[in-house]
Amino acid sequence: MKQKRVPQRMCVGCLEMKPKKELIRIVRTPDGEVVLDATGKKPGRGVYLCVNKDCLAKALKGNKLEKGLHQSLSEELLQRLKVGLGYENPSKN
Ligand SMILES: [Zn+2]
């Protein structure tokens, strides 16, 4: 049997390699904006994160997102991230 090659990326939270489609990409665009990249195709420097609360918490605790993106994250962006990842209800907004 031929083995299918699945592209793998490392989650910045748990540091495990996972298939790309199980991760969410967060990218810093050339404009210096940090956005969620649902398609995985936006240009810019990206980091990957499991769709998992714990991994986001770990990544935030170690400033992994900021280090990976070389960009500090605003409160507003963090909130957007959490909502975008489905961790928090956007109604608070
Ligand atoms: Zn993870």
PDB file of the backbone (N, CA, C, O) and the ligand in Angstrom, with CONECT records:
HET     ZN  A 101       1
ATOM      1  N   MET A   1       0.832  -1.215   0.000  1.00  0.00           N
ATOM      2  CA  MET A   1       0.000   0.000   0.000  1.00  0.00           C
ATOM      3  C   MET A   1       0.859   1.254   0.000  1.00  0.00           C
ATOM      4  O   MET A   1       1.831   1.371   0.746  1.00  0.00           O
ATOM      5  N   LYS A   2       0.479   2.167  -0.842  1.00  0.00           N
ATOM      6  CA  LYS A   2       1.184   3.441  -0.865  1.00  0.00           C
ATOM      7  C   LYS A   2       0.728   4.301   0.303  1.00  0.00           C
ATOM      8  O   LYS A   2      -0.451   4.344   0.652  1.00  0.00           O
ATOM      9  N   GLN A   3       1.684   4.969   0.884  1.00  0.00           N
ATOM     10  CA  GLN A   3       1.327   5.843   1.986  1.00  0.00           C
ATOM     11  C   GLN A   3       1.132   7.258   1.475  1.00  0.00           C
ATOM     12  O   GLN A   3       1.940   7.784   0.710  1.00  0.00           O
ATOM     13  N   LYS A   4       0.049   7.852   1.912  1.00  0.00           N
ATOM     14  CA  LYS A   4      -0.216   9.222   1.491  1.00  0.00           C
ATOM     15  C   LYS A   4       0.629  10.177   2.325  1.00  0.00           C
ATOM     16  O   LYS A   4       0.745  10.036   3.542  1.00  0.00           O
ATOM     17  N   ARG A   5       1.198  11.125   1.653  1.00  0.00           N
ATOM     18  CA  ARG A   5       1.964  12.130   2.378  1.00  0.00           C
ATOM     19  C   ARG A   5       1.064  13.293   2.761  1.00  0.00           C
ATOM     20  O   ARG A   5       0.511  13.986   1.907  1.00  0.00           O
ATOM     21  N   VAL A   6       0.935  13.485   4.040  1.00  0.00           N
ATOM     22  CA  VAL A   6       0.130  14.606   4.527  1.00  0.00           C
ATOM     23  C   VAL A   6       1.086  15.675   5.008  1.00  0.00           C
ATOM     24  O   VAL A   6       1.963  15.403   5.829  1.00  0.00           O
ATOM     25  N   PRO A   7       0.927  16.893   4.504  1.00  0.00           N
ATOM     26  CA  PRO A   7       1.815  17.960   4.976  1.00  0.00           C
ATOM     27  C   PRO A   7       1.610  18.199   6.465  1.00  0.00           C
ATOM     28  O   PRO A   7       0.479  18.337   6.930  1.00  0.00           O
ATOM     29  N   GLN A   8       2.691  18.247   7.196  1.00  0.00           N
ATOM     30  CA  GLN A   8       2.594  18.424   8.639  1.00  0.00           C
ATOM     31  C   GLN A   8       3.214  19.747   9.064  1.00  0.00           C
ATOM     32  O   GLN A   8       4.194  20.223   8.491  1.00  0.00           O
ATOM     33  N   ARG A   9       2.608  20.309  10.080  1.00  0.00           N
ATOM     34  CA  ARG A   9       3.115  21.557  10.634  1.00  0.00           C
ATOM     35  C   ARG A   9       3.146  21.435  12.153  1.00  0.00           C
ATOM     36  O   ARG A   9       2.445  20.611  12.740  1.00  0.00           O
ATOM     37  N   MET A  10       3.963  22.261  12.767  1.00  0.00           N
ATOM     38  CA  MET A  10       4.080  22.184  14.216  1.00  0.00           C
ATOM     39  C   MET A  10       3.182  23.214  14.892  1.00  0.00           C
ATOM     40  O   MET A  10       3.173  24.393  14.541  1.00  0.00           O
ATOM     41  N   CYS A  11       2.434  22.728  15.867  1.00  0.00           N
ATOM     42  CA  CYS A  11       1.610  23.623  16.666  1.00  0.00           C
ATOM     43  C   CYS A  11       2.516  24.374  17.634  1.00  0.00           C
ATOM     44  O   CYS A  11       3.368  23.771  18.285  1.00  0.00           O
ATOM     45  N   VAL A  12       2.332  25.699  17.732  1.00  0.00           N
ATOM     46  CA  VAL A  12       3.183  26.485  18.621  1.00  0.00           C
ATOM     47  C   VAL A  12       2.778  26.325  20.089  1.00  0.00           C
ATOM     48  O   VAL A  12       3.481  26.782  20.990  1.00  0.00           O
ATOM     49  N   GLY A  13       1.637  25.669  20.318  1.00  0.00           N
ATOM     50  CA  GLY A  13       1.197  25.433  21.692  1.00  0.00           C
ATOM     51  C   GLY A  13       1.811  24.174  22.258  1.00  0.00           C
ATOM     52  O   GLY A  13       2.576  24.232  23.220  1.00  0.00           O
ATOM     53  N   CYS A  14       1.480  23.025  21.664  1.00  0.00           N
ATOM     54  CA  CYS A  14       1.950  21.746  22.204  1.00  0.00           C
ATOM     55  C   CYS A  14       3.223  21.266  21.520  1.00  0.00           C
ATOM     56  O   CYS A  14       3.809  20.264  21.931  1.00  0.00           O
ATOM     57  N   LEU A  15       3.657  21.976  20.476  1.00  0.00           N
ATOM     58  CA  LEU A  15       4.884  21.636  19.746  1.00  0.00           C
ATOM     59  C   LEU A  15       4.832  20.255  19.107  1.00  0.00           C
ATOM     60  O   LEU A  15       5.865  19.619  18.893  1.00  0.00           O
ATOM     61  N   GLU A  16       3.628  19.801  18.807  1.00  0.00           N
ATOM     62  CA  GLU A  16       3.497  18.522  18.113  1.00  0.00           C
ATOM     63  C   GLU A  16       3.279  18.751  16.627  1.00  0.00           C
ATOM     64  O   GLU A  16       2.671  19.738  16.213  1.00  0.00           O
ATOM     65  N   MET A  17       3.786  17.822  15.841  1.00  0.00           N
ATOM     66  CA  MET A  17       3.552  17.890  14.411  1.00  0.00           C
ATOM     67  C   MET A  17       2.177  17.312  14.117  1.00  0.00           C
ATOM     68  O   MET A  17       1.832  16.223  14.576  1.00  0.00           O
ATOM     69  N   LYS A  18       1.410  18.051  13.354  1.00  0.00           N
ATOM     70  CA  LYS A  18       0.064  17.591  13.025  1.00  0.00           C
ATOM     71  C   LYS A  18      -0.211  17.861  11.553  1.00  0.00           C
ATOM     72  O   LYS A  18       0.406  18.732  10.941  1.00  0.00           O
ATOM     73  N   PRO A  19      -1.146  17.101  10.998  1.00  0.00           N
ATOM     74  CA  PRO A  19      -1.545  17.417   9.618  1.00  0.00           C
ATOM     75  C   PRO A  19      -2.064  18.847   9.546  1.00  0.00           C
ATOM     76  O   PRO A  19      -2.806  19.308  10.414  1.00  0.00           O
ATOM     77  N   LYS A  20      -1.659  19.523   8.502  1.00  0.00           N
ATOM     78  CA  LYS A  20      -1.984  20.937   8.331  1.00  0.00           C
ATOM     79  C   LYS A  20      -3.468  21.228   8.511  1.00  0.00           C
ATOM     80  O   LYS A  20      -3.845  22.249   9.086  1.00  0.00           O
ATOM     81  N   LYS A  21      -4.300  20.326   8.016  1.00  0.00           N
ATOM     82  CA  LYS A  21      -5.735  20.617   8.050  1.00  0.00           C
ATOM     83  C   LYS A  21      -6.308  20.546   9.462  1.00  0.00           C
ATOM     84  O   LYS A  21      -7.427  21.001   9.700  1.00  0.00           O
ATOM     85  N   GLU A  22      -5.559  19.984  10.392  1.00  0.00           N
ATOM     86  CA  GLU A  22      -6.035  19.950  11.777  1.00  0.00           C
ATOM     87  C   GLU A  22      -5.594  21.181  12.563  1.00  0.00           C
ATOM     88  O   GLU A  22      -5.931  21.351  13.734  1.00  0.00           O
ATOM     89  N   LEU A  23      -4.846  22.014  11.893  1.00  0.00           N
ATOM     90  CA  LEU A  23      -4.325  23.202  12.566  1.00  0.00           C
ATOM     91  C   LEU A  23      -4.932  24.450  11.967  1.00  0.00           C
ATOM     92  O   LEU A  23      -5.443  24.454  10.847  1.00  0.00           O
ATOM     93  N   ILE A  24      -4.856  25.504  12.751  1.00  0.00           N
ATOM     94  CA  ILE A  24      -5.311  26.783  12.220  1.00  0.00           C
ATOM     95  C   ILE A  24      -4.082  27.656  12.032  1.00  0.00           C
ATOM     96  O   ILE A  24      -3.170  27.650  12.859  1.00  0.00           O
ATOM     97  N   ARG A  25      -4.064  28.398  10.951  1.00  0.00           N
ATOM     98  CA  ARG A  25      -2.901  29.230  10.660  1.00  0.00           C
ATOM     99  C   ARG A  25      -3.198  30.669  11.046  1.00  0.00           C
ATOM    100  O   ARG A  25      -4.264  31.211  10.755  1.00  0.00           O
ATOM    101  N   ILE A  26      -2.238  31.255  11.697  1.00  0.00           N
ATOM    102  CA  ILE A  26      -2.329  32.663  12.038  1.00  0.00           C
ATOM    103  C   ILE A  26      -1.178  33.323  11.314  1.00  0.00           C
ATOM    104  O   ILE A  26      -0.029  32.898  11.438  1.00  0.00           O
ATOM    105  N   VAL A  27      -1.479  34.350  10.568  1.00  0.00           N
ATOM    106  CA  VAL A  27      -0.455  34.916   9.709  1.00  0.00           C
ATOM    107  C   VAL A  27      -0.308  36.416   9.912  1.00  0.00           C
ATOM    108  O   VAL A  27      -1.278  37.138  10.140  1.00  0.00           O
ATOM    109  N   ARG A  28       0.928  36.850   9.822  1.00  0.00           N
ATOM    110  CA  ARG A  28       1.181  38.290   9.795  1.00  0.00           C
ATOM    111  C   ARG A  28       1.353  38.678   8.337  1.00  0.00           C
ATOM    112  O   ARG A  28       2.287  38.243   7.663  1.00  0.00           O
ATOM    113  N   THR A  29       0.449  39.488   7.878  1.00  0.00           N
ATOM    114  CA  THR A  29       0.498  39.865   6.466  1.00  0.00           C
ATOM    115  C   THR A  29       1.640  40.836   6.226  1.00  0.00           C
ATOM    116  O   THR A  29       2.182  41.409   7.170  1.00  0.00           O
ATOM    117  N   PRO A  30       2.008  41.022   4.954  1.00  0.00           N
ATOM    118  CA  PRO A  30       3.067  42.001   4.649  1.00  0.00           C
ATOM    119  C   PRO A  30       2.730  43.407   5.148  1.00  0.00           C
ATOM    120  O   PRO A  30       3.623  44.239   5.306  1.00  0.00           O
ATOM    121  N   ASP A  31       1.451  43.673   5.396  1.00  0.00           N
ATOM    122  CA  ASP A  31       1.048  44.980   5.923  1.00  0.00           C
ATOM    123  C   ASP A  31       1.238  45.096   7.424  1.00  0.00           C
ATOM    124  O   ASP A  31       1.010  46.159   8.001  1.00  0.00           O
ATOM    125  N   GLY A  32       1.656  44.000   8.065  1.00  0.00           N
ATOM    126  CA  GLY A  32       1.870  44.037   9.503  1.00  0.00           C
ATOM    127  C   GLY A  32       0.610  43.767  10.296  1.00  0.00           C
ATOM    128  O   GLY A  32       0.533  44.063  11.489  1.00  0.00           O
ATOM    129  N   GLU A  33      -0.373  43.204   9.624  1.00  0.00           N
ATOM    130  CA  GLU A  33      -1.615  42.875  10.304  1.00  0.00           C
ATOM    131  C   GLU A  33      -1.600  41.392  10.629  1.00  0.00           C
ATOM    132  O   GLU A  33      -1.173  40.572   9.816  1.00  0.00           O
ATOM    133  N   VAL A  34      -2.074  41.051  11.832  1.00  0.00           N
ATOM    134  CA  VAL A  34      -2.118  39.643  12.202  1.00  0.00           C
ATOM    135  C   VAL A  34      -3.554  39.148  12.060  1.00  0.00           C
ATOM    136  O   VAL A  34      -4.470  39.672  12.695  1.00  0.00           O
ATOM    137  N   VAL A  35      -3.735  38.149  11.233  1.00  0.00           N
ATOM    138  CA  VAL A  35      -5.088  37.669  10.952  1.00  0.00           C
ATOM    139  C   VAL A  35      -5.141  36.140  10.993  1.00  0.00           C
ATOM    140  O   VAL A  35      -4.126  35.456  10.868  1.00  0.00           O
ATOM    141  N   LEU A  36      -6.344  35.641  11.172  1.00  0.00           N
ATOM    142  CA  LEU A  36      -6.572  34.211  11.041  1.00  0.00           C
ATOM    143  C   LEU A  36      -6.613  33.873   9.560  1.00  0.00           C
ATOM    144  O   LEU A  36      -7.247  34.570   8.767  1.00  0.00           O
ATOM    145  N   ASP A  37      -5.941  32.812   9.206  1.00  0.00           N
ATOM    146  CA  ASP A  37      -5.905  32.418   7.814  1.00  0.00           C
ATOM    147  C   ASP A  37      -6.596  31.077   7.637  1.00  0.00           C
ATOM    148  O   ASP A  37      -5.992  30.018   7.807  1.00  0.00           O
ATOM    149  N   ALA A  38      -7.857  31.147   7.297  1.00  0.00           N
ATOM    150  CA  ALA A  38      -8.644  29.919   7.174  1.00  0.00           C
ATOM    151  C   ALA A  38      -8.212  29.093   5.969  1.00  0.00           C
ATOM    152  O   ALA A  38      -8.318  27.867   5.984  1.00  0.00           O
ATOM    153  N   THR A  39      -7.730  29.756   4.938  1.00  0.00           N
ATOM    154  CA  THR A  39      -7.371  29.030   3.727  1.00  0.00           C
ATOM    155  C   THR A  39      -5.952  28.477   3.770  1.00  0.00           C
ATOM    156  O   THR A  39      -5.609  27.572   3.008  1.00  0.00           O
ATOM    157  N   GLY A  40      -5.130  29.023   4.661  1.00  0.00           N
ATOM    158  CA  GLY A  40      -3.739  28.584   4.735  1.00  0.00           C
ATOM    159  C   GLY A  40      -2.909  29.088   3.574  1.00  0.00           C
ATOM    160  O   GLY A  40      -1.806  28.599   3.333  1.00  0.00           O
ATOM    161  N   LYS A  41      -3.429  30.054   2.862  1.00  0.00           N
ATOM    162  CA  LYS A  41      -2.744  30.487   1.640  1.00  0.00           C
ATOM    163  C   LYS A  41      -2.369  31.952   1.633  1.00  0.00           C
ATOM    164  O   LYS A  41      -1.820  32.458   0.654  1.00  0.00           O
ATOM    165  N   LYS A  42      -2.664  32.626   2.719  1.00  0.00           N
ATOM    166  CA  LYS A  42      -2.321  34.045   2.741  1.00  0.00           C
ATOM    167  C   LYS A  42      -0.806  34.210   2.776  1.00  0.00           C
ATOM    168  O   LYS A  42      -0.094  33.410   3.383  1.00  0.00           O
ATOM    169  N   PRO A  43      -0.328  35.261   2.116  1.00  0.00           N
ATOM    170  CA  PRO A  43       1.113  35.500   2.169  1.00  0.00           C
ATOM    171  C   PRO A  43       1.496  36.055   3.535  1.00  0.00           C
ATOM    172  O   PRO A  43       0.679  36.666   4.223  1.00  0.00           O
ATOM    173  N   GLY A  44       2.719  35.839   3.905  1.00  0.00           N
ATOM    174  CA  GLY A  44       3.192  36.380   5.175  1.00  0.00           C
ATOM    175  C   GLY A  44       3.739  35.288   6.064  1.00  0.00           C
ATOM    176  O   GLY A  44       3.744  34.110   5.710  1.00  0.00           O
ATOM    177  N   ARG A  45       4.203  35.711   7.231  1.00  0.00           N
ATOM    178  CA  ARG A  45       4.785  34.779   8.180  1.00  0.00           C
ATOM    179  C   ARG A  45       3.671  34.167   9.004  1.00  0.00           C
ATOM    180  O   ARG A  45       2.859  34.884   9.588  1.00  0.00           O
ATOM    181  N   GLY A  46       3.628  32.859   9.053  1.00  0.00           N
ATOM    182  CA  GLY A  46       2.518  32.219   9.748  1.00  0.00           C
ATOM    183  C   GLY A  46       2.960  31.287  10.858  1.00  0.00           C
ATOM    184  O   GLY A  46       4.067  30.748  10.840  1.00  0.00           O
ATOM    185  N   VAL A  47       2.083  31.111  11.812  1.00  0.00           N
ATOM    186  CA  VAL A  47       2.284  30.085  12.829  1.00  0.00           C
ATOM    187  C   VAL A  47       1.036  29.206  12.831  1.00  0.00           C
ATOM    188  O   VAL A  47      -0.033  29.614  12.377  1.00  0.00           O
ATOM    189  N   TYR A  48       1.196  28.009  13.344  1.00  0.00           N
ATOM    190  CA  TYR A  48       0.090  27.070  13.362  1.00  0.00           C
ATOM    191  C   TYR A  48      -0.277  26.715  14.789  1.00  0.00           C
ATOM    192  O   TYR A  48       0.559  26.677  15.691  1.00  0.00           O
ATOM    193  N   LEU A  49      -1.561  26.457  14.950  1.00  0.00           N
ATOM    194  CA  LEU A  49      -2.078  26.174  16.279  1.00  0.00           C
ATOM    195  C   LEU A  49      -3.171  25.114  16.148  1.00  0.00           C
ATOM    196  O   LEU A  49      -3.980  25.157  15.221  1.00  0.00           O
ATOM    197  N   CYS A  50      -3.189  24.161  17.087  1.00  0.00           N
ATOM    198  CA  CYS A  50      -4.278  23.192  17.103  1.00  0.00           C
ATOM    199  C   CYS A  50      -5.582  23.937  17.372  1.00  0.00           C
ATOM    200  O   CYS A  50      -5.592  24.991  18.009  1.00  0.00           O
ATOM    201  N   VAL A  51      -6.665  23.380  16.883  1.00  0.00           N
ATOM    202  CA  VAL A  51      -7.970  23.943  17.199  1.00  0.00           C
ATOM    203  C   VAL A  51      -8.330  23.395  18.577  1.00  0.00           C
ATOM    204  O   VAL A  51      -9.077  22.425  18.708  1.00  0.00           O
ATOM    205  N   ASN A  52      -7.793  24.027  19.569  1.00  0.00           N
ATOM    206  CA  ASN A  52      -7.779  23.476  20.906  1.00  0.00           C
ATOM    207  C   ASN A  52      -7.446  24.598  21.889  1.00  0.00           C
ATOM    208  O   ASN A  52      -6.435  25.287  21.755  1.00  0.00           O
ATOM    209  N   LYS A  53      -8.302  24.756  22.853  1.00  0.00           N
ATOM    210  CA  LYS A  53      -8.136  25.821  23.843  1.00  0.00           C
ATOM    211  C   LYS A  53      -6.794  25.750  24.565  1.00  0.00           C
ATOM    212  O   LYS A  53      -6.130  26.766  24.776  1.00  0.00           O
ATOM    213  N   ASP A  54      -6.410  24.538  24.937  1.00  0.00           N
ATOM    214  CA  ASP A  54      -5.172  24.364  25.695  1.00  0.00           C
ATOM    215  C   ASP A  54      -3.966  24.857  24.917  1.00  0.00           C
ATOM    216  O   ASP A  54      -3.051  25.466  25.472  1.00  0.00           O
ATOM    217  N   CYS A  55      -3.984  24.586  23.631  1.00  0.00           N
ATOM    218  CA  CYS A  55      -2.845  24.989  22.821  1.00  0.00           C
ATOM    219  C   CYS A  55      -2.774  26.502  22.693  1.00  0.00           C
ATOM    220  O   CYS A  55      -1.687  27.079  22.712  1.00  0.00           O
ATOM    221  N   LEU A  56      -3.917  27.140  22.563  1.00  0.00           N
ATOM    222  CA  LEU A  56      -3.913  28.604  22.517  1.00  0.00           C
ATOM    223  C   LEU A  56      -3.393  29.151  23.846  1.00  0.00           C
ATOM    224  O   LEU A  56      -2.595  30.088  23.873  1.00  0.00           O
ATOM    225  N   ALA A  57      -3.854  28.555  24.947  1.00  0.00           N
ATOM    226  CA  ALA A  57      -3.419  29.005  26.268  1.00  0.00           C
ATOM    227  C   ALA A  57      -1.909  28.846  26.418  1.00  0.00           C
ATOM    228  O   ALA A  57      -1.234  29.745  26.919  1.00  0.00           O
ATOM    229  N   LYS A  58      -1.384  27.710  25.986  1.00  0.00           N
ATOM    230  CA  LYS A  58       0.052  27.465  26.084  1.00  0.00           C
ATOM    231  C   LYS A  58       0.822  28.440  25.216  1.00  0.00           C
ATOM    232  O   LYS A  58       1.851  28.982  25.620  1.00  0.00           O
ATOM    233  N   ALA A  59       0.311  28.651  24.030  1.00  0.00           N
ATOM    234  CA  ALA A  59       0.985  29.551  23.095  1.00  0.00           C
ATOM    235  C   ALA A  59       1.018  30.971  23.648  1.00  0.00           C
ATOM    236  O   ALA A  59       2.013  31.682  23.506  1.00  0.00           O
ATOM    237  N   LEU A  60      -0.080  31.375  24.277  1.00  0.00           N
ATOM    238  CA  LEU A  60      -0.141  32.724  24.829  1.00  0.00           C
ATOM    239  C   LEU A  60       0.767  32.858  26.034  1.00  0.00           C
ATOM    240  O   LEU A  60       1.446  33.871  26.206  1.00  0.00           O
ATOM    241  N   LYS A  61       0.773  31.834  26.861  1.00  0.00           N
ATOM    242  CA  LYS A  61       1.572  31.857  28.077  1.00  0.00           C
ATOM    243  C   LYS A  61       3.059  32.025  27.767  1.00  0.00           C
ATOM    244  O   LYS A  61       3.770  32.756  28.456  1.00  0.00           O
ATOM    245  N   GLY A  62       3.509  31.347  26.734  1.00  0.00           N
ATOM    246  CA  GLY A  62       4.929  31.427  26.385  1.00  0.00           C
ATOM    247  C   GLY A  62       5.218  32.497  25.351  1.00  0.00           C
ATOM    248  O   GLY A  62       6.318  32.547  24.799  1.00  0.00           O
ATOM    249  N   ASN A  63       4.240  33.355  25.082  1.00  0.00           N
ATOM    250  CA  ASN A  63       4.390  34.369  24.034  1.00  0.00           C
ATOM    251  C   ASN A  63       4.824  33.755  22.709  1.00  0.00           C
ATOM    252  O   ASN A  63       5.563  34.368  21.939  1.00  0.00           O
ATOM    253  N   LYS A  64       4.360  32.551  22.456  1.00  0.00           N
ATOM    254  CA  LYS A  64       4.793  31.826  21.259  1.00  0.00           C
ATOM    255  C   LYS A  64       4.273  32.474  19.989  1.00  0.00           C
ATOM    256  O   LYS A  64       4.934  32.476  18.950  1.00  0.00           O
ATOM    257  N   LEU A  65       3.073  33.024  20.099  1.00  0.00           N
ATOM    258  CA  LEU A  65       2.510  33.655  18.900  1.00  0.00           C
ATOM    259  C   LEU A  65       3.317  34.892  18.544  1.00  0.00           C
ATOM    260  O   LEU A  65       3.657  35.123  17.384  1.00  0.00           O
ATOM    261  N   GLU A  66       3.616  35.680  19.566  1.00  0.00           N
ATOM    262  CA  GLU A  66       4.352  36.919  19.312  1.00  0.00           C
ATOM    263  C   GLU A  66       5.752  36.614  18.788  1.00  0.00           C
ATOM    264  O   GLU A  66       6.257  37.290  17.891  1.00  0.00           O
ATOM    265  N   LYS A  67       6.367  35.587  19.365  1.00  0.00           N
ATOM    266  CA  LYS A  67       7.713  35.226  18.906  1.00  0.00           C
ATOM    267  C   LYS A  67       7.671  34.684  17.485  1.00  0.00           C
ATOM    268  O   LYS A  67       8.508  35.020  16.648  1.00  0.00           O
ATOM    269  N   GLY A  68       6.681  33.842  17.233  1.00  0.00           N
ATOM    270  CA  GLY A  68       6.576  33.231  15.917  1.00  0.00           C
ATOM    271  C   GLY A  68       6.250  34.235  14.829  1.00  0.00           C
ATOM    272  O   GLY A  68       6.701  34.118  13.690  1.00  0.00           O
ATOM    273  N   LEU A  69       5.460  35.219  15.206  1.00  0.00           N
ATOM    274  CA  LEU A  69       5.013  36.188  14.203  1.00  0.00           C
ATOM    275  C   LEU A  69       5.897  37.424  14.167  1.00  0.00           C
ATOM    276  O   LEU A  69       5.791  38.243  13.254  1.00  0.00           O
ATOM    277  N   HIS A  70       6.772  37.559  15.164  1.00  0.00           N
ATOM    278  CA  HIS A  70       7.608  38.757  15.300  1.00  0.00           C
ATOM    279  C   HIS A  70       6.735  40.010  15.350  1.00  0.00           C
ATOM    280  O   HIS A  70       7.034  41.028  14.726  1.00  0.00           O
ATOM    281  N   GLN A  71       5.685  39.904  16.084  1.00  0.00           N
ATOM    282  CA  GLN A  71       4.723  41.006  16.132  1.00  0.00           C
ATOM    283  C   GLN A  71       3.965  40.855  17.435  1.00  0.00           C
ATOM    284  O   GLN A  71       3.589  39.745  17.812  1.00  0.00           O
ATOM    285  N   SER A  72       3.737  41.960  18.126  1.00  0.00           N
ATOM    286  CA  SER A  72       2.965  41.836  19.352  1.00  0.00           C
ATOM    287  C   SER A  72       1.482  41.841  19.018  1.00  0.00           C
ATOM    288  O   SER A  72       1.049  42.439  18.033  1.00  0.00           O
ATOM    289  N   LEU A  73       0.721  41.167  19.854  1.00  0.00           N
ATOM    290  CA  LEU A  73      -0.705  41.031  19.600  1.00  0.00           C
ATOM    291  C   LEU A  73      -1.476  41.979  20.500  1.00  0.00           C
ATOM    292  O   LEU A  73      -1.230  42.049  21.704  1.00  0.00           O
ATOM    293  N   SER A  74      -2.395  42.697  19.914  1.00  0.00           N
ATOM    294  CA  SER A  74      -3.227  43.598  20.702  1.00  0.00           C
ATOM    295  C   SER A  74      -4.342  42.792  21.365  1.00  0.00           C
ATOM    296  O   SER A  74      -4.679  41.687  20.940  1.00  0.00           O
ATOM    297  N   GLU A  75      -4.891  43.373  22.402  1.00  0.00           N
ATOM    298  CA  GLU A  75      -6.022  42.743  23.093  1.00  0.00           C
ATOM    299  C   GLU A  75      -7.148  42.445  22.116  1.00  0.00           C
ATOM    300  O   GLU A  75      -7.784  41.392  22.151  1.00  0.00           O
ATOM    301  N   GLU A  76      -7.360  43.407  21.255  1.00  0.00           N
ATOM    302  CA  GLU A  76      -8.453  43.280  20.292  1.00  0.00           C
ATOM    303  C   GLU A  76      -8.218  42.085  19.375  1.00  0.00           C
ATOM    304  O   GLU A  76      -9.138  41.327  19.068  1.00  0.00           O
ATOM    305  N   LEU A  77      -6.986  41.934  18.950  1.00  0.00           N
ATOM    306  CA  LEU A  77      -6.672  40.833  18.062  1.00  0.00           C
ATOM    307  C   LEU A  77      -6.827  39.499  18.782  1.00  0.00           C
ATOM    308  O   LEU A  77      -7.347  38.533  18.225  1.00  0.00           O
ATOM    309  N   LEU A  78      -6.369  39.464  20.021  1.00  0.00           N
ATOM    310  CA  LEU A  78      -6.497  38.246  20.808  1.00  0.00           C
ATOM    311  C   LEU A  78      -7.960  37.838  20.914  1.00  0.00           C
ATOM    312  O   LEU A  78      -8.319  36.669  20.771  1.00  0.00           O
ATOM    313  N   GLN A  79      -8.776  38.829  21.165  1.00  0.00           N
ATOM    314  CA  GLN A  79     -10.203  38.572  21.277  1.00  0.00           C
ATOM    315  C   GLN A  79     -10.741  38.013  19.966  1.00  0.00           C
ATOM    316  O   GLN A  79     -11.543  37.079  19.945  1.00  0.00           O
ATOM    317  N   ARG A  80     -10.276  38.610  18.880  1.00  0.00           N
ATOM    318  CA  ARG A  80     -10.725  38.160  17.570  1.00  0.00           C
ATOM    319  C   ARG A  80     -10.256  36.725  17.306  1.00  0.00           C
ATOM    320  O   ARG A  80     -10.969  35.910  16.720  1.00  0.00           O
ATOM    321  N   LEU A  81      -9.056  36.457  17.750  1.00  0.00           N
ATOM    322  CA  LEU A  81      -8.508  35.113  17.600  1.00  0.00           C
ATOM    323  C   LEU A  81      -9.374  34.087  18.316  1.00  0.00           C
ATOM    324  O   LEU A  81      -9.739  33.049  17.765  1.00  0.00           O
ATOM    325  N   LYS A  82      -9.687  34.416  19.562  1.00  0.00           N
ATOM    326  CA  LYS A  82     -10.472  33.493  20.373  1.00  0.00           C
ATOM    327  C   LYS A  82     -11.842  33.266  19.759  1.00  0.00           C
ATOM    328  O   LYS A  82     -12.340  32.141  19.709  1.00  0.00           O
ATOM    329  N   VAL A  83     -12.430  34.336  19.300  1.00  0.00           N
ATOM    330  CA  VAL A  83     -13.739  34.208  18.664  1.00  0.00           C
ATOM    331  C   VAL A  83     -13.606  33.419  17.361  1.00  0.00           C
ATOM    332  O   VAL A  83     -14.411  32.538  17.060  1.00  0.00           O
ATOM    333  N   GLY A  84     -12.573  33.761  16.602  1.00  0.00           N
ATOM    334  CA  GLY A  84     -12.359  33.097  15.321  1.00  0.00           C
ATOM    335  C   GLY A  84     -12.105  31.615  15.486  1.00  0.00           C
ATOM    336  O   GLY A  84     -12.490  30.817  14.631  1.00  0.00           O
ATOM    337  N   LEU A  85     -11.468  31.245  16.564  1.00  0.00           N
ATOM    338  CA  LEU A  85     -11.186  29.840  16.831  1.00  0.00           C
ATOM    339  C   LEU A  85     -12.376  29.163  17.483  1.00  0.00           C
ATOM    340  O   LEU A  85     -12.373  27.952  17.702  1.00  0.00           O
ATOM    341  N   GLY A  86     -13.385  29.947  17.787  1.00  0.00           N
ATOM    342  CA  GLY A  86     -14.591  29.366  18.366  1.00  0.00           C
ATOM    343  C   GLY A  86     -14.503  29.145  19.863  1.00  0.00           C
ATOM    344  O   GLY A  86     -15.292  28.385  20.424  1.00  0.00           O
ATOM    345  N   TYR A  87     -13.551  29.800  20.519  1.00  0.00           N
ATOM    346  CA  TYR A  87     -13.380  29.610  21.955  1.00  0.00           C
ATOM    347  C   TYR A  87     -14.313  30.498  22.754  1.00  0.00           C
ATOM    348  O   TYR A  87     -14.717  30.172  23.870  1.00  0.00           O
ATOM    349  N   GLU A  88     -14.648  31.640  22.143  1.00  0.00           N
ATOM    350  CA  GLU A  88     -15.485  32.564  22.894  1.00  0.00           C
ATOM    351  C   GLU A  88     -16.613  33.062  22.037  1.00  0.00           C
ATOM    352  O   GLU A  88     -16.527  33.139  20.811  1.00  0.00           O
ATOM    353  N   ASN A  89     -17.662  33.394  22.721  1.00  0.00           N
ATOM    354  CA  ASN A  89     -18.829  33.873  22.026  1.00  0.00           C
ATOM    355  C   ASN A  89     -18.629  35.320  21.579  1.00  0.00           C
ATOM    356  O   ASN A  89     -18.249  36.169  22.385  1.00  0.00           O
ATOM    357  N   PRO A  90     -18.876  35.602  20.321  1.00  0.00           N
ATOM    358  CA  PRO A  90     -18.649  36.963  19.834  1.00  0.00           C
ATOM    359  C   PRO A  90     -19.682  37.973  20.334  1.00  0.00           C
ATOM    360  O   PRO A  90     -19.556  39.168  20.065  1.00  0.00           O
ATOM    361  N   SER A  91     -20.680  37.516  21.045  1.00  0.00           N
ATOM    362  CA  SER A  91     -21.752  38.424  21.466  1.00  0.00           C
ATOM    363  C   SER A  91     -21.246  39.534  22.382  1.00  0.00           C
ATOM    364  O   SER A  91     -21.841  40.609  22.457  1.00  0.00           O
ATOM    365  N   LYS A  92     -20.133  39.260  23.084  1.00  0.00           N
ATOM    366  CA  LYS A  92     -19.556  40.238  23.998  1.00  0.00           C
ATOM    367  C   LYS A  92     -19.088  41.481  23.270  1.00  0.00           C
ATOM    368  O   LYS A  92     -18.984  42.560  23.852  1.00  0.00           O
ATOM    369  N   ASN A  93     -18.817  41.317  22.025  1.00  0.00           N
ATOM    370  CA  ASN A  93     -18.273  42.389  21.236  1.00  0.00           C
ATOM    371  C   ASN A  93     -19.271  43.515  21.087  1.00  0.00           C
ATOM    372  O   ASN A  93     -18.975  44.520  20.441  1.00  0.00           O
TER     373      ASN A  93
HETATM  374 ZN    ZN A 101      -1.281  21.923  19.783  1.00  0.00          ZN2+
END
